[in-house]
Amino acid sequence: MAAALLERAFDLGFRGLKLHLVSTIAHPGLEETLQLVRIAALHNAPTLFHCGDEPMIPPLAVSRAAQAAPDATIILGGHMGGYFHVGEAIEVARRVPNLVLETSAMPYPAKIREAVDAIGAERVLYGSDGPVCSPRLEVRNVRLAALRASDEELVLAGNAMRILQAVR
């Protein structure tokens, strides 16, 4: 049923899938979860996994889903691993090429710079997590990372435009 609803959502013009696995009590590596990720990939749509400090969905668990669906664009979002798993998020993104890191509510601008240096600006994505977080503060965190102008442009806008325009 979830697969049919997702297909319908794409027919209606949806451009991505967000999975907040704490609220659905589903692991990123479950076949049911992977089925949805693969459907999104067939539509060239990204899948954003909420990944903060919850024990069920650390970056390593999400990376296993990304490895199981290598044609999918997986956004490790919501928070680039949270407060305590940012280093792990960068490390797994270094090893898994279809993982993109999203910056919302991650309070360490230096880690944004570290992520860009480690995996390239093309795989780091600005996020605001609004209305919970102020978009102005989230932009400020990206700017405090002191990226090259071209990298900052990719992080703040270019990557989202590229990823979302690819959706069929």
Disulfide bonds with the S-S distance in Angstrom:
none
